[in-house]
Amino acid sequence: MPQPPRPRLTSDTVLASALARADAAGLDALSMRALAAELGVVPMALYKHVANKDELIDGMVDLVWAEVEPPAIRGVAAEAGSTAAPTVPWHAAMRARAVSLREALRRHPWAVGLMESRMRPGLANLAAHNAMMGCLREAGFSFRATVHATSVLDAYVYGFALQEKTLPFDTPEESGEAAAAKGETVPPEVALRFPYLLEVVAELTREGYDYDEEFATGLDLILEGIERLQP
């Protein structure tokens, strides 16, 4: 019985399959040979669409950037060419962008640490950074203040995403159980030397650690600080 024809291989299908593989098993599980086997082609077929693994990762990172909600730029239409000013204030736009970036990194944890490291950024990457800079510049922030604001916002989101990726719990309930287990292993004489850390363990055991609440609280503090830089 003849085999059904294989789907036509394109750059989009290669990148989408690589993204799905990295999401499922991590970046270490991604190789050109393994990807080719998954797609049902010989490895050399992939090189018609990506020059090497480094270019493959560039494209995957750009797909993650394409999922991030860009803030609107006052007086500039991102896609349609309209000159209508956005109705969302800059701080609401920055909040939405930070939340969107964190959510994208939660969907693609392998991308934590790679979002700013690519030497050949794609169009989605460039558009996201241009929109962030443009939103603040058109809101009246100076160039230097805009650089400060974008730097601290991204550092916060990336740092939080790294913490979220590496901490050994996902929910407040799990964090409470982990804190309780850790508290049981600390000898009393050691606990007495570190009363504030003991307080952390006790509070987490009772209330847990809520990623969403902590992220929102930190983001509010940063946005309030950035507002002081606006003329």
C-alpha positions in Angstrom: 0.0 0.0 0.0 1.6 3.3 -1.0 2.6 5.7 1.8 0.8 9.0 2.0 2.9 11.9 0.8 4.8 13.8 3.5 3.7 17.3 4.2 5.8 19.9 2.3 8.7 21.1 4.5 8.9 24.8 5.0 10.8 27.2 7.3 7.6 27.7 9.3 7.1 24.0 9.9 10.7 23.5 10.8 10.5 26.3 13.4 7.2 25.2 14.7 8.3 21.7 15.2 11.6 22.8 16.9 9.6 25.1 19.2 7.2 22.3 20.2 10.1 19.9 20.9 12.0 22.5 23.0 8.8 23.2 24.9 8.2 19.5 25.7 11.7 18.4 26.5 14.0 21.4 26.8 16.6 22.9 24.5 19.1 20.2 25.3 16.8 17.7 23.6 16.8 19.7 20.4 19.2 18.6 17.7 19.1 18.8 14.0 19.1 15.0 13.7 16.3 14.5 16.2 14.2 17.3 14.6 14.7 15.7 11.2 13.6 12.3 12.5 10.5 13.9 14.0 9.7 15.6 10.7 10.4 12.4 8.7 13.2 13.8 6.6 17.0 13.4 6.4 18.9 16.0 8.4 20.3 17.6 5.3 16.7 18.6 4.3 16.6 21.0 7.2 19.6 22.9 6.0 17.5 24.2 3.0 15.5 26.2 5.6 18.0 27.0 8.4 21.7 27.3 8.0 22.6 25.7 11.3 21.2 25.1 14.9 22.1 28.7 15.9 19.9 30.1 13.2 17.2 27.6 14.2 17.3 29.0 17.7 17.2 32.6 16.4 14.0 31.7 14.6 12.5 30.0 17.7 13.3 33.0 19.9 11.6 35.3 17.4 8.5 33.1 17.5 8.4 33.6 21.3 8.8 37.4 20.8 5.8 37.3 18.4 3.7 36.1 21.3 4.5 39.2 23.4 1.9 42.0 23.4 3.7 45.1 22.1 2.7 48.5 23.7 1.1 51.0 21.3 3.2 54.0 20.2 1.4 57.3 20.4 0.8 58.7 16.9 2.2 55.6 15.2 0.1 52.6 14.0 2.1 49.4 14.5 0.6 47.7 11.4 -2.0 49.7 9.6 -0.3 53.1 9.3 -3.0 54.9 11.3 -2.0 58.0 13.3 -4.6 57.7 16.0 -3.1 58.0 19.5 -3.5 55.0 21.8 -6.2 55.2 24.5 -4.1 53.0 26.9 -1.8 55.0 29.2 1.9 54.2 29.0 1.9 52.5 32.4 -1.0 50.2 31.5 0.7 49.4 28.2 4.0 48.6 30.0 2.1 46.4 32.6 0.4 44.5 29.8 3.7 44.0 28.0 5.5 42.7 31.1 2.6 40.3 31.9 2.6 39.1 28.3 6.4 38.6 28.3 6.2 36.6 31.5 3.4 34.4 30.1 5.4 33.7 27.0 8.3 32.6 29.1 6.1 30.4 31.1 4.9 28.7 27.9 8.5 28.4 26.7 10.8 28.1 29.7 13.8 27.1 27.6 13.8 30.7 26.2 14.6 32.2 29.6 18.1 33.7 29.2 17.9 33.7 25.4 15.5 36.6 24.7 18.2 39.2 24.6 21.2 37.1 23.6 20.6 36.6 19.8 23.1 38.4 17.6 20.7 38.2 14.6 17.3 39.4 16.1 14.3 38.7 14.0 11.5 41.1 13.0 9.3 40.2 15.9 12.2 40.8 18.3 12.9 44.2 16.7 9.2 45.2 16.6 8.8 44.4 20.3 11.8 46.5 21.4 10.9 49.3 19.1 7.3 49.4 20.4 8.5 49.5 24.0 11.0 52.3 23.4 8.5 54.2 21.3 5.7 54.0 23.8 7.8 55.6 26.5 9.5 58.2 24.3 6.1 59.3 22.9 4.8 59.5 26.5 7.4 62.2 27.2 10.2 60.2 28.7 13.8 61.3 27.8 16.0 58.9 25.9 18.1 58.1 28.9 15.0 57.6 31.2 13.5 55.3 28.5 16.7 53.2 28.5 16.6 53.0 32.3 12.9 52.0 32.3 13.2 49.3 29.6 16.3 47.9 31.3 14.8 47.6 34.7 11.4 46.2 33.4 13.1 43.5 31.3 15.6 42.7 34.1 12.6 42.2 36.5 10.6 40.0 34.1 13.6 37.8 33.1 14.7 37.5 36.7 11.3 36.6 37.9 10.9 34.1 35.0 14.2 32.4 36.0 13.1 32.2 39.6 9.8 30.8 38.6 11.5 28.2 36.4 13.9 27.0 39.0 12.0 27.1 42.3 10.8 23.6 43.2 7.1 24.4 43.4 4.3 25.7 41.1 1.4 26.7 43.4 1.1 28.4 46.8 0.0 25.0 48.3 3.2 23.4 47.0 5.3 26.2 48.3 3.7 25.8 51.8 4.5 22.1 51.8 8.1 22.8 50.8 8.5 25.5 53.5 7.1 23.1 56.1 9.5 20.3 55.0 12.5 22.7 55.1 11.5 24.0 58.5 11.5 20.5 59.9 15.1 20.0 58.9 16.5 23.1 60.5 18.0 22.4 64.0 16.5 24.7 66.7 19.9 26.2 67.6 20.4 27.2 64.0 16.9 28.6 63.7 17.5 30.9 66.7 20.4 32.5 64.9 18.3 33.4 61.9 14.9 34.6 63.2 13.8 36.5 60.1 14.4 33.5 57.9 12.5 31.4 60.3 9.7 33.9 60.0 9.8 33.4 56.2 9.4 29.7 56.6 6.5 30.1 59.0 4.7 32.5 56.8 5.2 30.5 53.7 4.0 27.4 55.5 0.8 29.1 56.4 0.1 31.4 53.4 2.2 29.9 50.6 4.0 31.8 47.8 1.8 33.0 45.0 3.8 33.7 41.8 1.1 35.9 40.3 0.6 38.0 43.4 4.4 38.5 43.9 4.9 39.4 40.2 2.1 42.0 40.2 3.4 43.6 43.4 6.9 43.9 42.2 5.7 45.2 38.8 3.6 47.9 40.6 6.7 49.1 42.6 8.7 49.3 39.4 6.1 51.2 37.4 5.6 53.7 40.3 9.4 54.3 40.3 9.5 54.8 36.5 6.7 57.3 36.8 9.0 59.6 38.7 11.2 59.8 35.6 8.5 61.3 33.5 8.7 65.0 33.1 
